[in-house]
Amino acid sequence: GSCRHRCCPGRNNACWVAGARRARCYCDSYCERTGDCCEDYRATCRHAAVGCAVGPWGPWSGCSSPCGVGSKARSRQVTVPPRHGGEPCPDLKQRRGCLGEHPTCGTAE
């Protein structure tokens, strides 16, 4: 079976061709994990793969709680989306804990 004109990104069970002895072989990028790619998958499909690229992290937000335990967040944007089974995007958001220390905190006695 040949993947020529049949490469699919991600996991796609409909992306197969008849291989040797009438067995199915696959042309989706998931076949590399499951080991059931057609013989020419790498040569035909992988050359066109484009991995995800992301920009730099933005600044951390302020603490969500002015007094006590809260959280901060930051994000980044996708600059090049993945194509043809390329590497997927990493996390685009991060969160971390923080302590709000506004000057008015702890003044009520």
C-alpha positions in Angstrom: 0.0 0.0 0.0 1.2 3.5 -0.8 0.4 6.7 1.1 0.9 8.8 -2.1 -1.9 11.4 -2.1 -3.2 10.0 1.2 -1.3 11.6 4.1 -3.5 12.7 7.1 -2.6 14.7 10.2 -3.4 13.5 13.7 -5.3 10.3 14.4 -7.6 9.4 11.5 -8.9 5.8 11.2 -10.3 6.6 7.8 -6.8 7.3 6.5 -5.7 3.9 5.3 -4.9 1.9 2.2 -4.9 -1.8 1.4 -1.4 -3.2 2.2 0.2 -6.5 1.7 -2.0 -9.6 2.0 -5.1 -7.3 2.1 -4.2 -5.9 5.5 -4.8 -2.2 6.1 -1.8 0.1 6.6 -2.3 3.7 7.8 -1.1 7.1 6.5 -2.1 9.3 9.5 0.6 10.7 11.7 -0.7 8.5 14.6 0.5 5.3 12.8 4.0 6.0 14.0 2.9 5.5 17.6 0.8 2.3 16.8 3.4 0.9 14.3 0.9 0.2 11.5 2.1 2.8 8.9 2.4 1.9 5.2 5.9 1.2 4.1 6.3 4.6 2.3 4.7 6.7 5.1 7.9 8.3 6.3 9.2 9.1 2.8 5.8 10.3 1.5 4.2 12.1 4.5 6.8 13.1 7.0 8.8 15.4 4.8 5.8 17.8 4.8 5.4 17.8 8.5 5.6 21.2 10.2 5.9 21.4 14.0 4.1 23.9 16.1 6.0 27.1 17.0 5.0 29.4 19.8 5.9 33.0 20.7 7.4 34.1 24.0 5.5 34.0 27.3 3.6 37.2 28.1 3.9 38.9 31.5 2.4 37.3 34.6 -1.0 38.7 35.6 -1.5 40.3 39.0 -2.5 38.0 41.9 -6.1 37.1 41.7 -6.5 37.7 45.4 -5.6 41.1 46.9 -5.1 39.4 50.3 -4.0 35.9 50.9 -3.7 32.9 48.5 -4.5 33.5 44.9 -3.1 32.7 41.5 -1.3 34.4 38.6 -1.5 33.4 34.9 0.4 34.1 31.7 0.0 32.9 28.1 1.7 32.8 24.7 0.4 32.6 21.2 0.9 30.0 18.4 3.0 31.5 15.7 3.0 28.5 13.4 0.3 25.9 13.7 1.3 22.2 13.3 0.6 20.7 9.9 0.8 17.3 8.3 1.4 15.5 11.5 4.1 17.8 12.9 4.8 18.2 16.6 1.7 19.4 18.5 1.7 22.7 20.3 2.9 22.9 23.9 0.9 24.5 26.7 -0.2 28.0 25.9 -1.2 29.0 29.4 0.6 28.7 32.7 -0.7 29.3 36.3 1.1 29.6 39.6 0.2 30.4 43.1 0.7 33.8 44.7 0.1 35.7 48.0 -1.8 38.9 47.7 0.0 41.5 49.8 -2.1 44.7 49.2 -1.3 47.4 51.8 -4.8 47.2 53.2 -4.4 43.5 54.1 -4.2 42.5 57.7 -5.1 46.0 59.0 -8.4 45.0 60.6 -7.7 43.9 64.1 
